């Protein structure tokens, strides 16, 4: 395991993400964990990455450069009438997540990648390699996959959730 606490977090979450067997591929990169979505024609990735600061910000979310994929997710949400946060919260409850409600940001970044992401709560001074932070990060990552994997063109099925 790395001596860098963020890299240790990434490596620990990657190990558990691989064991979950819900991603096409799981790759550790410097400063980020990249989990390729399964059964999607477009490239879509669930990412865990950090932004330095105190408290450090750890972000988990879905990223895709495919505008149509992003729009298909948005269309499903519109037809379902549910908020993204509510759908994510349902998945978090299933995983016994204890970190409180998460807001979801949705935007297109400077690299023209469509992003749905949430900030993982990390308290000022808390070690991100703490087992509790690792556990919450794994649960949020898996909840993102369970939530978004059923929306739009993310799933092999054409049916709405």
Backbone bond lengths (Angstrom), bond angles and torsions (degrees), N, CA, C in turn:
res aa  C-N    CA-C-N  psi(-1)  N-CA   C-N-CA  omega(-1)  CA-C   N-CA-C  phi
1 X - - - 1.442 - - 1.528 108.40 -
2 X 1.303 116.37 144.91 1.453 123.18 -176.48 1.531 111.74 -68.56
3 X 1.334 116.70 156.64 1.460 120.89 174.32 1.525 111.11 -85.22
4 X 1.319 118.23 -16.85 1.466 122.88 174.86 1.526 107.66 -76.23
5 X 1.350 118.28 120.94 1.465 119.40 -175.58 1.532 113.29 -59.25
6 X 1.332 117.86 -36.68 1.463 119.34 179.24 1.520 111.32 -68.59
7 X 1.323 116.31 -40.12 1.458 118.93 177.94 1.528 110.11 -67.63
8 X 1.325 117.14 -34.93 1.468 120.60 175.59 1.523 110.71 -63.07
9 X 1.335 116.78 -41.82 1.467 121.14 175.91 1.529 110.12 -59.67
10 X 1.315 116.55 -48.18 1.463 122.04 -179.02 1.527 110.72 -59.53
11 X 1.324 116.66 -47.04 1.465 120.56 -178.56 1.526 111.90 -64.71
12 X 1.332 117.10 -40.76 1.467 120.41 179.94 1.530 111.20 -67.29
13 X 1.318 116.73 -41.60 1.471 120.24 178.42 1.528 109.56 -67.68
14 X 1.320 117.88 -39.03 1.468 121.57 179.45 1.522 110.92 -59.99
15 X 1.329 116.14 -43.10 1.464 120.02 -179.91 1.532 110.80 -59.10
16 X 1.315 116.40 -45.03 1.472 119.96 -179.26 1.528 111.62 -73.71
17 X 1.328 117.77 -32.18 1.472 120.76 176.93 1.527 110.36 -65.33
18 X 1.323 116.86 -38.98 1.469 120.37 177.44 1.522 110.74 -63.82
19 X 1.330 116.23 -42.40 1.471 120.50 179.73 1.529 111.91 -64.93
20 X 1.327 117.78 -28.04 1.473 121.08 -179.69 1.529 111.81 -69.31
21 X 1.330 116.98 -23.74 1.465 123.47 177.33 1.534 113.80 54.03
22 X 1.348 116.35 41.45 1.466 120.38 177.36 1.525 112.37 -113.18
23 X 1.336 116.80 -5.08 1.456 121.08 -178.45 1.527 109.82 -110.76
24 X 1.316 115.58 150.98 1.462 120.90 176.35 1.526 110.35 -65.74
25 X 1.330 115.68 -42.56 1.454 121.21 -179.21 1.525 108.49 -152.73
26 X 1.318 116.88 151.29 1.461 123.24 179.63 1.520 107.35 -130.01
27 X 1.329 116.49 118.25 1.463 121.14 -176.36 1.514 111.28 -125.27
28 X 1.330 116.37 130.83 1.465 121.78 172.81 1.520 107.91 -91.17
29 X 1.303 115.39 128.53 1.456 121.60 175.73 1.522 107.02 -123.93
30 X 1.321 118.37 163.54 1.461 118.49 175.79 1.537 110.17 -61.01
31 X 1.327 116.15 116.70 1.459 121.04 177.37 1.511 116.00 81.55
32 X 1.338 118.58 2.36 1.467 119.66 -178.32 1.525 111.46 -155.32
33 X 1.314 113.60 151.02 1.457 122.21 171.08 1.513 105.90 -113.91
34 X 1.312 116.93 129.06 1.458 122.70 -177.43 1.530 109.33 -120.53
35 X 1.335 115.66 115.81 1.464 121.42 -179.84 1.521 108.28 -114.45
36 X 1.319 116.30 113.51 1.458 120.61 -178.00 1.526 110.07 -74.45
37 X 1.341 114.91 131.48 1.463 120.52 179.53 1.522 109.60 -65.64
38 X 1.318 115.52 143.34 1.459 122.78 179.97 1.533 109.29 -92.41
39 X 1.342 116.32 148.31 1.470 123.24 173.60 1.522 113.89 61.94
40 X 1.319 117.55 33.30 1.461 121.60 178.14 1.520 107.94 -120.46
41 X 1.331 116.12 131.54 1.467 119.16 179.72 1.524 111.46 -69.14
42 X 1.326 117.61 -35.87 1.460 122.46 179.24 1.517 109.39 -86.96
43 X 1.314 115.69 164.69 1.456 118.70 174.03 1.516 108.72 -79.12
44 X 1.308 115.42 124.64 1.458 122.53 176.54 1.521 107.18 -142.99
45 X 1.328 115.43 136.53 1.451 120.90 -175.58 1.518 110.64 -132.75
46 X 1.312 115.34 141.28 1.451 121.68 169.55 1.519 105.60 -95.34
47 X 1.320 116.81 121.45 1.459 120.97 -175.50 1.515 111.54 -116.35
48 X 1.305 115.61 142.87 1.456 123.58 167.29 1.519 104.23 -117.61
49 X 1.321 116.28 121.49 1.466 119.73 177.20 1.509 109.25 -145.39
50 X 1.309 115.28 162.48 1.463 118.83 -178.91 1.514 110.85 -121.07
51 X 1.330 113.05 154.69 1.451 121.63 172.03 1.525 105.79 -121.89
52 X 1.330 117.54 125.98 1.462 120.56 -175.56 1.529 112.27 -63.43
53 X 1.294 115.23 159.46 1.464 122.72 178.51 1.509 109.40 147.18
54 X 1.331 116.42 -178.52 1.460 120.16 176.22 1.519 107.92 -133.83
55 X 1.290 120.58 104.44 1.461 121.40 7.22 1.523 111.35 -79.19
56 X 1.313 115.18 153.40 1.456 120.88 175.93 1.520 108.50 -64.96
57 X 1.306 116.55 146.79 1.452 120.34 177.65 1.517 109.22 -106.69
58 X 1.304 114.82 123.88 1.453 121.90 176.34 1.521 106.37 -110.81
59 X 1.325 116.71 124.45 1.459 122.63 -176.93 1.521 110.11 -113.97
60 X 1.309 115.73 139.43 1.459 121.97 176.44 1.518 106.72 -129.99
61 X 1.334 116.38 133.43 1.455 117.87 -179.49 1.507 114.25 -173.24
62 X 1.318 113.34 179.87 1.457 123.40 177.63 1.520 108.42 -101.44
63 X 1.330 116.56 132.96 1.463 122.18 -178.59 1.528 108.90 -130.18
64 X 1.328 116.39 132.62 1.462 121.06 175.17 1.524 109.35 -150.18
65 X 1.317 115.79 142.93 1.458 120.56 175.26 1.528 110.74 -87.35
66 X 1.316 117.41 -5.05 1.462 122.66 -176.45 1.527 110.96 -85.33
67 X 1.317 115.59 106.80 1.471 120.72 -179.69 1.517 111.79 -59.74
68 X 1.336 116.88 -38.43 1.465 120.51 -177.49 1.522 111.09 -66.94
69 X 1.307 116.58 -36.26 1.461 119.82 176.90 1.528 110.16 -64.72
70 X 1.316 116.88 -45.94 1.462 120.82 177.58 1.526 110.69 -59.65
71 X 1.316 116.53 -44.17 1.465 120.20 179.93 1.526 111.87 -66.65
72 X 1.328 117.89 -34.47 1.469 119.73 179.14 1.534 110.35 -67.77
73 X 1.324 116.60 -35.34 1.466 120.70 175.77 1.530 109.43 -65.63
74 X 1.336 116.16 -46.85 1.460 120.57 178.83 1.531 111.15 -60.55
75 X 1.334 117.81 -39.60 1.465 121.39 179.83 1.525 111.13 -64.57
76 X 1.327 117.07 -42.46 1.468 119.92 177.10 1.521 111.02 -61.35
77 X 1.319 116.58 -42.19 1.466 119.97 179.10 1.524 110.72 -62.82
78 X 1.316 116.07 -39.89 1.468 120.62 177.98 1.525 110.45 -63.46
79 X 1.331 117.27 -45.75 1.459 120.92 -179.49 1.520 112.70 -68.37
80 X 1.334 116.71 -35.15 1.464 120.76 178.99 1.527 111.50 -72.02
81 X 1.323 115.49 -30.32 1.458 120.00 -178.04 1.519 113.42 77.74
82 X 1.325 116.90 9.60 1.465 121.23 179.28 1.519 110.42 -98.76
83 X 1.315 115.04 152.66 1.457 120.15 172.94 1.521 108.40 -83.74
84 X 1.336 116.34 147.59 1.465 120.71 177.96 1.519 111.06 -55.75
85 X 1.328 116.37 -42.15 1.455 120.58 -178.05 1.531 111.68 -61.37
86 X 1.353 116.32 -37.31 1.466 119.65 179.72 1.526 111.34 -67.66
87 X 1.326 116.56 -41.94 1.468 120.16 178.49 1.528 111.04 -64.69
88 X 1.334 116.02 -42.35 1.465 120.02 177.88 1.524 110.12 -64.21
89 X 1.333 116.50 -42.04 1.465 120.28 -179.96 1.531 111.28 -60.07
90 X 1.325 117.43 -39.51 1.472 120.49 177.85 1.524 111.09 -59.57
91 X 1.328 116.30 -42.25 1.467 120.11 179.17 1.526 111.04 -68.93
92 X 1.323 117.11 -37.55 1.462 120.78 178.48 1.526 111.31 -64.65
93 X 1.324 116.44 -38.66 1.467 120.43 177.38 1.525 109.76 -61.64
94 X 1.335 116.80 -42.32 1.472 121.14 178.79 1.532 111.99 -59.70
95 X 1.326 116.09 -29.10 1.465 121.24 -177.75 1.530 112.83 -96.22
96 X 1.338 117.31 7.99 1.474 122.63 -179.25 1.528 112.63 58.32
97 X 1.324 116.22 39.43 1.464 122.29 177.18 1.527 108.72 -69.82
98 X 1.336 116.38 135.44 1.459 120.05 -177.53 1.527 113.21 -119.72
99 X 1.317 117.55 20.82 1.461 120.55 -174.66 1.510 115.65 -95.03
100 X 1.325 118.76 7.05 1.464 120.99 -179.21 1.518 111.88 86.44
101 X 1.322 115.05 171.54 1.473 121.50 -177.99 1.531 110.33 -65.76
102 X 1.325 115.25 146.21 1.458 121.18 179.09 1.527 110.09 -116.21
103 X 1.297 116.01 133.64 1.463 121.08 172.38 1.529 107.50 -82.04
104 X 1.320 116.39 152.54 1.468 121.40 176.62 1.516 108.67 -118.12
105 X 1.309 115.60 125.34 1.461 121.46 172.25 1.521 107.56 -93.07
106 X 1.331 116.34 139.85 1.463 120.72 176.50 1.517 107.11 -132.67
107 X 1.336 116.32 122.62 1.457 120.88 -176.78 1.522 109.71 -162.02
108 X 1.325 115.38 171.39 1.465 121.84 171.54 1.518 106.49 -109.13
109 X 1.322 116.47 124.57 1.464 120.12 -175.66 1.530 111.83 -82.69
110 X 1.319 116.11 -178.25 1.472 121.39 -177.24 1.525 112.50 -63.49
111 X 1.333 117.67 -25.46 1.465 121.84 178.76 1.536 111.11 -87.81
112 X 1.340 116.52 8.75 1.470 123.67 179.47 1.529 112.23 64.41
113 X 1.324 114.58 36.04 1.459 121.54 175.06 1.523 106.99 -103.34
114 X 1.329 115.83 133.61 1.459 121.46 177.85 1.519 107.97 -84.05
115 X 1.320 115.32 130.15 1.457 121.47 -171.73 1.525 110.15 -126.89
116 X 1.316 115.45 132.64 1.457 124.33 167.17 1.526 102.97 -118.68
117 X 1.337 119.03 118.03 1.453 118.35 -175.49 1.521 112.04 -148.75
118 X 1.334 113.99 158.49 1.465 122.86 176.51 1.516 109.20 -132.50
119 X 1.322 114.74 147.18 1.459 119.98 176.11 1.522 108.13 -88.96
120 X 1.317 115.28 126.37 1.457 121.28 176.77 1.523 108.07 -76.88
121 X 1.328 117.70 126.77 1.461 118.75 -179.85 1.533 111.91 -65.51
122 X 1.325 115.42 121.65 1.461 122.56 173.80 1.523 105.67 -131.65
123 X 1.310 116.89 122.82 1.460 121.14 -177.75 1.519 110.50 -75.05
124 X 1.324 115.65 150.00 1.466 121.14 177.31 1.517 109.34 -53.20
125 X 1.314 116.25 129.97 1.451 121.81 178.51 1.518 114.99 82.18
126 X 1.332 117.55 -8.42 1.469 120.22 -179.70 1.527 109.48 -75.89
127 X 1.314 116.39 136.79 1.460 122.45 178.32 1.532 108.83 -73.26
128 X 1.327 117.23 123.51 1.463 120.05 -178.70 1.522 112.34 -70.02
129 X 1.336 116.70 -13.90 1.463 119.79 176.53 1.530 110.96 -90.84
130 X 1.330 117.56 6.47 1.463 122.91 176.12 1.531 108.87 -61.20
131 X 1.328 118.89 138.06 1.467 120.84 -179.04 1.534 113.88 -55.02
132 X 1.335 117.62 -33.68 1.462 120.52 178.13 1.523 112.19 -66.26
133 X 1.336 116.83 -40.82 1.467 121.11 178.08 1.526 109.46 -67.12
134 X 1.320 116.62 -42.52 1.468 120.66 178.43 1.523 109.95 -59.76
135 X 1.326 117.06 -46.00 1.460 121.44 -179.52 1.533 111.08 -61.25
136 X 1.337 116.76 -45.21 1.478 119.50 178.68 1.531 110.75 -63.79
137 X 1.331 116.92 -39.93 1.469 120.14 -179.76 1.530 110.94 -63.29
138 X 1.324 117.08 -43.12 1.468 120.79 178.19 1.522 109.97 -61.29
139 X 1.312 116.63 -45.73 1.465 120.20 -178.56 1.523 111.97 -63.84
140 X 1.326 117.78 -40.05 1.467 119.93 178.25 1.527 110.39 -66.90
141 X 1.323 117.24 -42.78 1.463 120.90 178.16 1.527 110.88 -59.34
142 X 1.327 116.95 -47.41 1.471 120.48 179.79 1.521 111.86 -68.46
143 X 1.327 117.59 -33.45 1.470 120.46 176.77 1.530 110.26 -67.44
144 X 1.318 117.49 -39.06 1.470 120.56 176.02 1.523 110.08 -59.99
145 X 1.326 116.13 -45.59 1.467 119.10 -179.73 1.527 110.41 -63.65
146 X 1.310 118.30 -43.55 1.467 121.51 -179.10 1.524 111.36 -66.45
147 X 1.312 116.95 -38.52 1.463 121.82 -178.85 1.529 111.27 -73.18
148 X 1.312 117.47 -57.82 1.458 121.46 -173.75 1.523 112.39 -78.30
149 X 1.319 117.40 -23.53 1.455 120.48 178.84 1.520 113.51 -64.26
150 X 1.325 116.93 -15.49 1.465 121.95 -179.97 1.521 113.02 -101.48
151 X 1.319 117.46 -1.46 1.466 120.72 -173.98 1.520 111.62 -104.90
152 X 1.324 115.50 148.56 1.455 121.74 173.46 1.514 112.61 54.81
153 X 1.306 115.03 -140.01 1.457 121.42 -178.98 1.535 111.65 -89.66
154 X 1.327 116.96 20.75 1.468 121.07 178.22 1.513 111.38 -78.24
155 X 1.331 117.09 -24.96 1.463 119.17 -176.73 1.525 110.49 -106.83
156 X 1.304 115.29 158.88 1.473 120.98 177.78 1.519 111.12 -69.94
157 X 1.329 117.15 -20.95 1.458 122.63 -179.11 1.520 110.58 -87.35
158 X 1.321 116.72 145.90 1.463 121.26 177.04 1.519 112.09 -90.58
159 X 1.328 117.10 -0.54 1.456 120.54 -176.90 1.528 110.35 -84.36
160 X 1.354 115.07 148.92 1.442 120.43 173.77 1.511 109.56 -74.72
161 X 1.298 116.51 158.24 1.471 122.59 178.09 1.500 109.27 -60.82
